[in-house]
């Protein structure tokens, strides 16, 4: 879901940039052009950040954002510790 605060024009622009970059990634993969693939990946990342799909959160529900935190450093630590351990 993209940031609803974006104008339709801005959202459409970045969706077009994203789709073009994804096509370029596919082309680069087929031709094994690693430099083109790297450039296309950077463009995909730029577009996704502009759309609000990556990067800082654009919504505010009043709760703290615990993304990119170790579970032990969040209020969910005790819940996580109580989960059954998987077989190793």
N, C-alpha and C positions, 0 to 999 in steps of 0.2 A: 504494500500500500504506500502510495506516495503522500507527501506532506499536503494536506488539504489547503494549506495557506498559500500554495503556489497558484499563480494565475493559470488559466487553461492554456494560454499561449506559452508560458514558461514551461509548464509540465510537458506540453506537446514537443517543444524544442528538445528538452532533455530526453524524452522517450525516443525521439528520432536519433539523437546522438548515441544513445545506448544501443539501439537496434543496429545502427551502422557499425559501431565498434564491435558488436557481437559477430556480425558478418565478417568483419576484418579479422577477428580472431580465428574464425573457421577457415578463412582463406589462408591465413598464416600457418595454421596447423597443417593444412593440406600441402603447402609448399615448403613446410619446415623452415620458414623464415622466422627465426627466434627474435630478431630485432622488431619485426612488424608485430609479432605476438605480444612482446613486452609493451610496445606502444599502445596496442589495442586494449590490453588489460588495464593500463593506466587510464585510458579514456573511459572504459567501463566503470572503473572505480570513481572517476570524477563525476560521471553522469549519475551513478547510484547515490553518491553523496549529495549532489544537487537535488535529487528527487526525494531525499530524506530516507532512503533505504539503508544507508550506512552512515556512520558518523554519529554525532550527538543526537539524542532523542529530540524530536520536535513537538512532542505532546507533553502536557503537564497535568497529571492526575493528582498532584499533591504529594505523591509518595516518593521516597528516595529512589534513585536509579542504582541498582546493584549489578548492572552489567559490568563485566570486566573486573569483578571482585572475586577473590577466592571465597569459596563457600564458607570457610571457617571464619571469615571476616564479615559475615552477614547475619541477620536475624534468623536465617534458615539453617544455621550450623547444627543445632540440636536435632532438627528434623532429619537432616542428611545423615547424621551419625546413627539415627535410629533405623535407617533403611537396611534391609538384609544385604549381606555381602555376597557378591557374585563368586562363582567358582573360579579358581585360578588354575 
